[in-house]
Amino acid sequence: MENTTHTALTGNPKFFEIDQKEVICQNKHTGGRHYLYLQIPYLVRMAPGGGDNETYNQSDETTSTSGFQIQNPKQKKQEMIFEILREVGKVVDGKKTQNIAIIGPPGVGKSSTINTIAAAFSDKKWREHAYSGFHGGDNKQVTYYTKSYQKHKYLEDRVYSEYCMPTFIDIAGFQNEENETIEEILRIVFFGRLPEEESLKDAMEEKERNGIEGLKQKYLQNKEELKVDRIIFVASATENVPKQLISCVIKAARPSGGEKAKGKRVIPIFGVLTKCDKVDLDRDAEAQERENEFIEALGLRGSTNRYMRCENYCDDVDKKHGIDRTEQLNYNIDLNVLKFMTQLCDPVYEVYSKDQEYEDTFKNQKPLPVQTIGQRSPEPATRQPDLDIEQTLPSINLLIICAIKGALIAVLLFWFLSPQIDTTDLSNICVKHDSYKGMPNYNMPELDKICAKKHEITSRPLFPPLICFIVVIVGTDFFVPQLFRIIGVQ
């Protein structure tokens, strides 16, 4: 066997040589497995978290002169992890962590996918970071709230703390429907306006109470905490393709419509087909048709690098492979997931108009018709929230208007409430009063008080009342309505 490894990696401080290594070789012609001692210089590298040393060879399938192939899936896994770390970059280099939303119908395996991704980065065992499973009989989901999993939650190795590993956002399953409400809620999710641990049911109820405009106004008040940079749509190989929900996701993530779509935020979409262990996608024609429909609906035809057939760690897969996932990892699953993660983390996938904010998505929409006096609506109108100036003007303009109002009121009151007295006359009176103080039978205490405050009467400052009125007007016209909206007072 040629010593290509030594030439490629000599001098790298992360590697050191050993004299020989017992390896498992597979004959590429007969498939037989043999234990051989190869007199070649292997290189050993420390695992990312300081785990067991890993044997490195120039490729994972190095062919010997006798026709054998050396295979090392554990080393392949480490190499793929290192490649992903290089793609995401380090925190100290100013790289940005990507937020990845996991979307799909209930029960397709969104939480299980997060657990499987976490296991693929582990060198120990599978752990249940995100609650998975469903209630038997009624297929109800376990996840009801938005939950984020940052790197410190799903990656156990300390070495990952230096890198901008993605944050996964586990979102409760949407029903397979296509309507304006689901599309707007998805848009709220993608712009990071749905608070963590808030359920989709809350958003649905807000829409029922106050209509679609009320829904927008409620979540417009929230900060952008988890603005989405990637979308993974998860579907099951055993169920019909949720085409209606996919359509809503695409409309929310990829705005279209000519001029109206310019400057709109466009998010890359990836696809994951779970429960592939339950069907034979290479032979089952019905399963193949579902897979093709899924790829077509997501617009991934010709871009299957953004698509993965996935076997998640679960009870059924444990039985199929005869392993216990809490004790042993499955390299076939891990390598498949890491290959997908290499594409998912590739910085070449950009979010177009990434700085667009949620309010910009409906700023130029046609306003709702206003009903005039005497006009009857053909059907009961949906109750809309009370409109105020904030809904038509940006916040900074509203503050300026309130401040001007307060200043004008302060000036007018100062003018009209100023005492109508001549400064010279008041000064003369006080001079005479002071000269008469020592005379017998002269006692005017009221005039003493007036003369003592002569300066305050003749030169009252405008600045303090001006500031007071501006603060009062801004508070009553701007912050009080905001407070009422927060506590739910209409």
Secondary structure in CASP SS format (residue, H / E / C, confidence):
PFRMAT SS
TARGET T0000
AUTHOR 0000-0000-0000
METHOD secondary structure of the structure
MODEL  1
M C 1.00
E C 1.00
N C 1.00
T H 1.00
T H 1.00
H H 1.00
T H 1.00
A H 1.00
L H 1.00
T C 1.00
G C 1.00
N C 1.00
P C 1.00
K C 1.00
F E 1.00
F E 1.00
E E 1.00
I E 1.00
D C 1.00
Q C 1.00
K E 1.00
E E 1.00
V E 1.00
I E 1.00
C E 1.00
Q E 1.00
N E 1.00
K C 1.00
H C 1.00
T C 1.00
G C 1.00
G C 1.00
R E 1.00
H E 1.00
Y E 1.00
L E 1.00
Y E 1.00
L E 1.00
Q C 1.00
I C 1.00
P C 1.00
Y E 1.00
L E 1.00
V E 1.00
R E 1.00
M C 1.00
A C 1.00
P C 1.00
G C 1.00
G C 1.00
G C 1.00
D C 1.00
N C 1.00
E E 1.00
T E 1.00
Y E 1.00
N C 1.00
Q C 1.00
S C 1.00
D C 1.00
E C 1.00
T E 1.00
T E 1.00
S C 1.00
T C 1.00
S C 1.00
G C 1.00
F E 1.00
Q E 1.00
I E 1.00
Q C 1.00
N C 1.00
P H 1.00
K H 1.00
Q H 1.00
K H 1.00
K H 1.00
Q H 1.00
E H 1.00
M H 1.00
I H 1.00
F H 1.00
E H 1.00
I H 1.00
L H 1.00
R H 1.00
E H 1.00
V H 1.00
G C 1.00
K E 1.00
V H 1.00
V H 1.00
D H 1.00
G C 1.00
K C 1.00
K C 1.00
T C 1.00
Q C 1.00
N E 1.00
I E 1.00
A E 1.00
I E 1.00
I E 1.00
G C 1.00
P C 1.00
P C 1.00
G C 1.00
V C 1.00
G C 1.00
K H 1.00
S H 1.00
S H 1.00
T H 1.00
I H 1.00
N H 1.00
T H 1.00
I H 1.00
A H 1.00
A H 1.00
A H 1.00
F C 1.00
S C 1.00
D C 1.00
K C 1.00
K C 1.00
W C 1.00
R C 1.00
E C 1.00
H C 1.00
A C 1.00
Y C 1.00
S C 1.00
G C 1.00
F E 1.00
H E 1.00
G C 1.00
G C 1.00
D C 1.00
N C 1.00
K E 1.00
Q E 1.00
V C 1.00
T C 1.00
Y C 1.00
Y E 1.00
T C 1.00
K E 1.00
S E 1.00
Y E 1.00
Q C 1.00
K H 1.00
H H 1.00
K H 1.00
Y H 1.00
L C 1.00
E C 1.00
D C 1.00
R H 1.00
V H 1.00
Y H 1.00
S H 1.00
E H 1.00
Y E 1.00
C C 1.00
M C 1.00
P C 1.00
T E 1.00
F E 1.00
I E 1.00
D E 1.00
I C 1.00
A C 1.00
G C 1.00
F C 1.00
Q C 1.00
N C 1.00
E C 1.00
E C 1.00
N C 1.00
E H 1.00
T H 1.00
I H 1.00
E H 1.00
E H 1.00
I H 1.00
L H 1.00
R H 1.00
I H 1.00
V H 1.00
F H 1.00
F C 1.00
G C 1.00
R C 1.00
L C 1.00
P C 1.00
E C 1.00
E C 1.00
E C 1.00
S E 1.00
L H 1.00
K H 1.00
D H 1.00
A H 1.00
M H 1.00
E H 1.00
E H 1.00
K H 1.00
E H 1.00
R H 1.00
N H 1.00
G H 1.00
I H 1.00
E H 1.00
G H 1.00
L H 1.00
K H 1.00
Q H 1.00
K H 1.00
Y H 1.00
L H 1.00
Q C 1.00
N C 1.00
K C 1.00
E C 1.00
E C 1.00
L C 1.00
K C 1.00
V C 1.00
D C 1.00
R E 1.00
I E 1.00
I E 1.00
F E 1.00
V E 1.00
A E 1.00
S E 1.00
A C 1.00
T C 1.00
E C 1.00
N C 1.00
V C 1.00
P C 1.00
K H 1.00
Q H 1.00
L H 1.00
I H 1.00
S H 1.00
C H 1.00
V H 1.00
I H 1.00
K H 1.00
A H 1.00
A H 1.00
R C 1.00
P C 1.00
S C 1.00
G C 1.00
G H 1.00
E H 1.00
K H 1.00
A H 1.00
K C 1.00
G C 1.00
K C 1.00
R C 1.00
V E 1.00
I C 1.00
P C 1.00
I E 1.00
F E 1.00
G E 1.00
V E 1.00
L E 1.00
T E 1.00
K C 1.00
C H 1.00
D H 1.00
K H 1.00
V C 1.00
D C 1.00
L C 1.00
D C 1.00
R C 1.00
D C 1.00
A H 1.00
E H 1.00
A H 1.00
Q H 1.00
E H 1.00
R H 1.00
E H 1.00
N H 1.00
E H 1.00
F H 1.00
I H 1.00
E H 1.00
A H 1.00
L C 1.00
G C 1.00
L C 1.00
R C 1.00
G C 1.00
S C 1.00
T H 1.00
N H 1.00
R H 1.00
Y E 1.00
M E 1.00
R E 1.00
C C 1.00
E C 1.00
N C 1.00
Y C 1.00
C C 1.00
D H 1.00
D H 1.00
V H 1.00
D H 1.00
K H 1.00
K H 1.00
H H 1.00
G C 1.00
I C 1.00
D C 1.00
R C 1.00
T C 1.00
E C 1.00
Q C 1.00
L C 1.00
N C 1.00
Y H 1.00
N H 1.00
I H 1.00
D H 1.00
L H 1.00
N H 1.00
V H 1.00
L H 1.00
K H 1.00
F H 1.00
M H 1.00
T H 1.00
Q H 1.00
L H 1.00
C C 1.00
D C 1.00
P C 1.00
V C 1.00
Y C 1.00
E C 1.00
V C 1.00
Y E 1.00
S C 1.00
K C 1.00
D C 1.00
Q C 1.00
E C 1.00
Y H 1.00
E H 1.00
D H 1.00
T H 1.00
F C 1.00
K C 1.00
N C 1.00
Q C 1.00
K C 1.00
P C 1.00
L C 1.00
P C 1.00
V C 1.00
Q C 1.00
T C 1.00
I C 1.00
G C 1.00
Q C 1.00
R C 1.00
S C 1.00
P C 1.00
E C 1.00
P C 1.00
A C 1.00
T C 1.00
R C 1.00
Q C 1.00
P C 1.00
D C 1.00
L C 1.00
D C 1.00
I H 1.00
E H 1.00
Q H 1.00
T C 1.00
L C 1.00
P C 1.00
S H 1.00
I H 1.00
N H 1.00
L H 1.00
L H 1.00
I H 1.00
I H 1.00
C H 1.00
A H 1.00
I H 1.00
K H 1.00
G H 1.00
A H 1.00
L H 1.00
I H 1.00
A H 1.00
V H 1.00
L H 1.00
L H 1.00
F H 1.00
W H 1.00
F H 1.00
L H 1.00
S C 1.00
P C 1.00
Q C 1.00
I C 1.00
D C 1.00
T H 1.00
T H 1.00
D H 1.00
L H 1.00
S H 1.00
N H 1.00
I H 1.00
C H 1.00
V H 1.00
K H 1.00
H H 1.00
D H 1.00
S H 1.00
Y H 1.00
K C 1.00
G C 1.00
M C 1.00
P C 1.00
N C 1.00
Y C 1.00
N C 1.00
M C 1.00
P H 1.00
E H 1.00
L H 1.00
D H 1.00
K H 1.00
I H 1.00
C H 1.00
A H 1.00
K C 1.00
K H 1.00
H H 1.00
E H 1.00
I H 1.00
T H 1.00
S C 1.00
R C 1.00
P C 1.00
L C 1.00
F H 1.00
P H 1.00
P H 1.00
L H 1.00
I H 1.00
C H 1.00
F H 1.00
I H 1.00
V H 1.00
V H 1.00
I H 1.00
V H 1.00
G H 1.00
T H 1.00
D H 1.00
F H 1.00
F H 1.00
V H 1.00
P H 1.00
Q H 1.00
L H 1.00
F H 1.00
R H 1.00
I H 1.00
I H 1.00
G C 1.00
V C 1.00
Q C 1.00
END
